[in-house]
């Protein structure tokens, strides 16, 4: 498989949307993390719907992903008084 095919496949399976918010490096990184979280939650929901994961397993997976997202938000300083400029 050529590199071009792999890149196209990745774009299809892992789509990314543009970021339209206020540009700061932490905001951009968090947006990428948020998009990845949403993509993974979608996969987990599909696996649960298809009977490949139990509801409890799906819940635990999503809970873990949310903890990781929350940790990245805290590390990036998103939502703190110092990062919120009006």
N, C-alpha and C positions, 0 to 999 in steps of 0.2 A: 504494500500500500504506500502510495507516495505521500509526502509531507502535506501537499495541498489537500488530498482527500482527508487526512487526519484533521487538519485545521477546519475544513468544512464540516466534518462530522462533529467536532467539538462545538462549533458555533450552533449547530442544530440541537445537540443534546444539552448544552449549557449556555443558553442565550443570555446576553447581557443588554440591558437598556442603558441609554444615555443618562447622565446625571444632570439634572436641571437646577439643583439647589445652589445655595451660596458656595462658591468654590473655596475650600480649604483642604489641605492634604488629609486631615483627620475625617472630614465629611466624606471625601471621596473614598477613602479606605472603608469607612463604616458602610457606605452605600454598597460597595462590592460585597462586604460581609453580609449585609441584609439580603441582597439578591441571591447569594449562595444559600443562605438560610431558607428563603422562600422556595428555591428550587429543590432543596433536599426534603423539605416538608411535603412538597408536592409528590415526590417520589415515594416517601413513606406512606402517604395517604393512598396512593395508587397500590402499593404493595399490600396494605391492610385491606383495601376494598377487594383486591383480587384474591384474598385469602392466604397470601404468602407470609403475612405477619399477623399476630393476634392483636386485638385492640390494646392490650396492656403493653405489648412490645412496642407498638407504634407510639403510644403515649410516652413511654420511657425514652425512646429515641428522640422524639420531638422535645421533650423536657430537657434532655442533655444538650441538644442543639441550641435551645433557647438560653441555657446557662452560658454556653460559649459566646453567643451573641451579646448577652448582657455584660459578660466580662470584657469583650472587645470594646463595647461602648464606654465602659468605665475607664479602661486603659487609654482610650483615645481622647477622653475628656469631653465626650459629646453629652450635651445636656447640663453641663455644669455652668455655674454663673460666669466663670472666666471665658468659656467658649461661646456663650450666648450674647452676641452683640445686637443691640437694637437699632 
